Amino acid sequence: MRIFAALALCLALAACSGEKTASPSTDNTADSAPETAAVDGGAEAIDQNDDPASGDDLDKIAEDFVKLALAAGVHDAAFVDAYNGPEEWAEAAKTEARSLEDLEQDAQALLIRASRANADTGSVRSSMLEKQTRAALARIQMVRGDTFPFDEETRLLYDVVAPQYDVSEFHNAISEINDLLPGDAPLHERVDAFRSSLAIPEDKLQAVFEAAIAECRRRTLEHYDLPEDETFRLEFVTDQPWSGYNWYQGGHESLIQVNTDFPIMIDRAVDLGCHEGYPGHHTWNVFIERDLLGEKGWIEYSIYPLFSPMSVTAEGSANYGIELTFPGAEKIAFERDVLFPLAGLDPADAGKLEALNEASSKLSHARNHIARAYLDEKVDREEAIRMTMEFGLQSRERAEQGVRFVETYRGYVLNYNIGRDIVADYVARKADGGMDRWEAFETLLTTPLSASDIQSAK
Ligand SMILES: [Zn+2]
């Protein structure tokens, strides 16, 4: 597909293979750090989802934001994860190739306009546009060479700050896993050996993944009316820093890629099927294209800047989508009864796998802890790898892949676990108020809110 017609969403990494989530990550909660500007629209407007702003000004700011992001993408290959807006804008960005110095000035000027517009309107749209612009400015400054402390970086880019962690809690989870898989070898080797015994044989990958995604889709369609032409393609690839990726193509179509650099464990099929597909990234992209870009005509949603507040909802909803779709013991039951036989694996190990994943989920936030220590230069690369082996229960090879992910995507790692927690808490609050969980989840997917907005939404 055309480069700029591709919308991609990130995915899961091997660093988190110990978790039960689709990505490499784990899960937890975090404090959010609201921005200075007014963002009251989020909490209030989430239920009405309308836009009281005067359209023209916001439309122009939105257009300039898209063009700014496209221009930044010329300097930073990871900046634009997906774009399906006017082709001529993308071409102009490449042709003009504006300097980073100019782009930083443009971003600062645009942030002033976006802040004023948000102060005037206080709408969901203006609030997010302001935060998106602030994140773009910060990322441009980083590409220019500025460095921010880890917490400041995640606050600026994702509107989230990870809590400080009590490492003894990670050690408690490790003790639990140690009891589950007794032996003399180092624990990460025992975990690796057990999980490797549940790898999907290469010649069964296609069949297992097709079955898993089909079930994720079937369950999702019981609750949502997706466009009739929505579809996806599945590909197996190698030599990537992630374990799975959704490259949204526009037109309600996704390209879902699964990385086979390492053996893929049986429980990852449903994880990735939900995370990358239904009701995760593919579904989210379809909703955005249909509702925000199509129905509302909000052009800023023709682009997905990866290092932006949208990523909290993207990764958080994709990971929470697994437990929404397979609540309680339904996931392990489906895997045991359908996927294990399909892969030729012994279903007798399903119970132990579930227990391992349950205990490993308590280590999900260790990733944030390690990334912060490493990026803030409190530990060196070798120590970051060692910590990833210890808290991620991974082989050195997988741990190195996890550290490469951190080096590439930096604070993005917290979107998987903190994002999941924020989305789960939101849906739980709505459910307590009597709303159906799938309905609450759809509201979240179709309402552009940053992390602090979601946390303050009633
Ligand atoms: Zn993802």
Residues whose N, C-alpha, C, O or C-beta is under 5 A from the ligand:
A	BS01	ZN	L9 C10 L11 A12 E315 A318
